Amino acid sequence: KKGTTPNYPITNPSSLINTLLVCAGDTLIFEGDNSGASWLWSTGDTTSSISIVASNSMFLELTMTDSTGFAWTSACTPVYINVYPNNVPVITTTDTLGYFCAGDFQTLYIVNPDSGLYTWQVYHISTGWFNTGDHNYSYNYSPDPVNGSQFYVTYSNPAGCNSNSNIVNILPQPIPF
């Protein structure tokens, strides 16, 4: 079991598992067994503890040498740090006319999709914000021709990176007859 046996040199985090899911930019602190005389991390660090700012997915290993010269290593069971992007989605509409008519459909879409879960949110003057339940990279809608509508999308992924997109306002445009 990683982090809890005397022959595994990484002691913290104590609940260390084979794969850590983290968000880009997260700071991770790893500690080697403090009974060691020297430490060599796969990052090149030679201190008993290291701090890593997650930017790319990587394997992390530690070789610790004790006072008798015996080397303990995690080379056979490295920790995989799986870094997910901290994506802030950007949405826009396919509207090229600058106005819409009652019953017209528009399409909103995510400009910069990444792996993760997207959920479309819509604001209507009579109901407020509500979750549409739609998880696609695009969303078809018919805006309120009197009051307009507002839209944004939430983003999350398995590492717990969460963010909201910009809000797109679709305002009614009276067309002269």
C-alpha positions as CSV (number, residue, x, y, z in Angstrom):
1,K,0.0,0.0,0.0
2,K,1.6,3.3,-1.0
3,G,2.7,5.7,1.6
4,T,2.0,3.5,4.6
5,T,4.6,0.7,4.4
6,P,8.2,1.1,5.6
7,N,9.5,-0.1,2.2
8,Y,7.8,2.6,0.1
9,P,9.8,5.9,0.3
10,I,6.9,8.4,-0.4
11,T,5.1,9.0,2.9
12,N,2.9,12.0,2.2
13,P,0.3,12.2,0.9
14,S,-0.4,9.2,3.1
15,S,-3.3,8.0,1.1
16,L,-1.3,8.0,-2.1
17,I,-2.8,6.0,-4.9
18,N,-1.4,5.0,-8.3
19,T,-3.0,7.9,-10.1
20,L,-3.7,11.4,-8.9
21,L,-6.3,13.5,-10.8
22,V,-5.4,17.2,-10.5
23,C,-6.1,20.5,-12.2
24,A,-3.5,22.5,-14.1
25,G,-2.0,25.0,-11.7
26,D,-2.6,23.0,-8.5
27,T,0.3,22.8,-6.1
28,L,1.2,19.3,-4.9
29,I,3.5,18.5,-2.0
30,F,5.2,15.1,-1.8
31,E,7.3,14.0,1.2
32,G,9.9,11.2,1.3
33,D,10.4,9.1,4.4
34,N,12.3,11.3,6.8
35,S,14.5,8.4,8.0
36,G,16.4,8.6,4.7
37,A,19.9,10.0,4.4
38,S,19.4,11.1,0.8
39,W,16.6,11.4,-1.7
40,L,16.4,11.6,-5.5
41,W,13.1,12.4,-7.1
42,S,12.4,11.8,-10.8
43,T,12.1,15.6,-11.1
44,G,15.8,15.9,-10.2
45,D,15.1,17.3,-6.8
46,T,17.3,15.9,-3.9
47,T,15.4,17.1,-0.9
48,S,13.1,15.0,1.4
49,S,10.0,16.9,0.2
50,I,9.1,18.6,-3.1
51,S,6.5,20.9,-4.3
52,I,5.2,20.6,-7.9
53,V,2.9,23.0,-9.7
54,A,0.9,20.7,-12.0
55,S,1.3,21.6,-15.7
56,N,1.7,18.4,-17.6
57,S,0.8,14.8,-16.7
58,M,3.8,12.9,-15.5
59,F,5.1,9.9,-13.5
60,L,6.7,10.7,-10.2
61,E,9.3,8.4,-8.6
62,L,11.5,8.6,-5.5
63,T,14.7,6.7,-4.7
64,M,15.7,7.1,-1.0
65,T,18.9,5.9,0.4
66,D,19.0,5.1,4.2
67,S,21.9,5.5,6.6
68,T,23.1,2.0,5.8
69,G,23.3,2.7,2.1
70,F,20.2,0.7,1.2
71,A,18.1,2.3,-1.6
72,W,14.3,2.2,-1.4
73,T,12.6,3.1,-4.6
74,S,9.1,3.6,-6.0
75,A,10.4,2.9,-9.6
76,C,8.2,-0.2,-9.9
77,T,5.1,1.6,-8.6
78,P,5.4,5.3,-9.6
79,V,2.7,7.8,-9.0
80,Y,1.0,9.0,-12.1
81,I,-0.1,12.6,-11.9
82,N,-2.9,13.1,-14.4
83,V,-3.2,16.9,-15.1
84,Y,-6.5,18.1,-16.4
85,P,-6.8,21.6,-18.0
86,N,-8.4,24.4,-16.0
87,N,-10.5,25.2,-19.0
88,V,-12.7,28.3,-19.0
89,P,-15.1,27.7,-21.8
90,V,-15.9,30.5,-24.2
91,I,-19.3,30.5,-26.0
92,T,-20.6,32.4,-29.0
93,T,-23.6,32.2,-31.3
94,T,-24.0,31.5,-35.0
95,D,-26.1,34.6,-35.4
96,T,-24.8,36.5,-38.4
97,L,-27.8,38.8,-39.0
98,G,-27.8,40.7,-35.7
99,Y,-31.4,40.0,-35.0
100,F,-33.9,37.2,-34.8
101,C,-37.6,36.7,-35.4
102,A,-40.1,34.9,-33.3
103,G,-39.7,31.1,-33.8
104,D,-36.1,31.4,-35.2
105,F,-33.6,28.9,-33.9
106,Q,-30.0,30.0,-33.1
107,T,-27.1,27.8,-32.1
108,L,-24.7,28.6,-29.3
109,Y,-21.4,26.7,-29.3
110,I,-18.3,26.3,-27.2
111,V,-15.3,27.8,-29.0
112,N,-12.6,26.0,-27.0
113,P,-14.0,22.6,-26.0
114,D,-11.9,20.2,-23.9
115,S,-12.5,16.9,-22.3
116,G,-14.9,17.2,-19.4
117,L,-18.6,17.8,-18.8
118,Y,-20.4,20.9,-20.1
119,T,-23.9,21.8,-19.0
120,W,-25.9,24.6,-20.6
121,Q,-27.6,27.2,-18.4
122,V,-30.4,29.5,-19.7
123,Y,-31.9,32.6,-18.1
124,H,-35.5,33.5,-18.9
125,I,-37.2,36.5,-17.3
126,S,-40.1,34.4,-16.0
127,T,-38.1,31.4,-14.6
128,G,-34.6,32.8,-13.8
129,W,-31.6,30.6,-14.4
130,F,-32.1,26.9,-15.1
131,N,-30.0,23.9,-16.1
132,T,-31.1,22.6,-19.5
133,G,-29.6,19.2,-18.9
134,D,-27.9,19.5,-22.3
135,H,-24.2,18.4,-22.3
136,N,-23.3,18.9,-25.9
137,Y,-20.6,21.3,-27.3
138,S,-23.5,23.2,-29.0
139,Y,-27.0,24.2,-27.9
140,N,-29.9,25.0,-30.2
141,Y,-32.5,27.5,-28.9
142,S,-35.3,29.7,-29.7
143,P,-34.8,33.0,-27.9
144,D,-37.6,34.9,-26.2
145,P,-38.6,37.4,-28.9
146,V,-39.9,39.9,-26.3
147,N,-37.5,39.7,-23.4
148,G,-34.4,38.0,-25.0
149,S,-32.4,35.3,-23.3
150,Q,-29.1,34.8,-21.6
151,F,-26.9,31.7,-21.8
152,Y,-23.7,30.3,-20.2
153,V,-22.1,26.9,-19.8
154,T,-20.6,25.2,-16.8
155,Y,-17.5,23.0,-17.1
156,S,-16.2,20.3,-14.8
157,N,-13.9,17.3,-15.2
158,P,-12.9,14.2,-13.2
159,A,-10.2,16.2,-11.3
160,G,-12.8,18.7,-10.0
161,C,-11.7,21.6,-12.2
162,N,-14.8,23.7,-12.4
163,S,-15.5,27.0,-14.3
164,N,-18.2,29.0,-16.0
165,S,-18.2,30.5,-19.4
166,N,-18.9,34.0,-20.4
167,I,-22.6,35.0,-20.5
168,V,-24.1,35.5,-24.0
169,N,-27.1,37.9,-24.1
170,I,-29.5,37.6,-26.9
171,L,-31.6,40.7,-27.0
172,P,-34.8,41.2,-29.0
173,Q,-34.5,43.4,-31.9
174,P,-37.6,45.1,-33.2
175,I,-37.7,45.1,-37.0
176,P,-39.5,48.1,-38.5
177,F,-42.3,47.3,-41.0
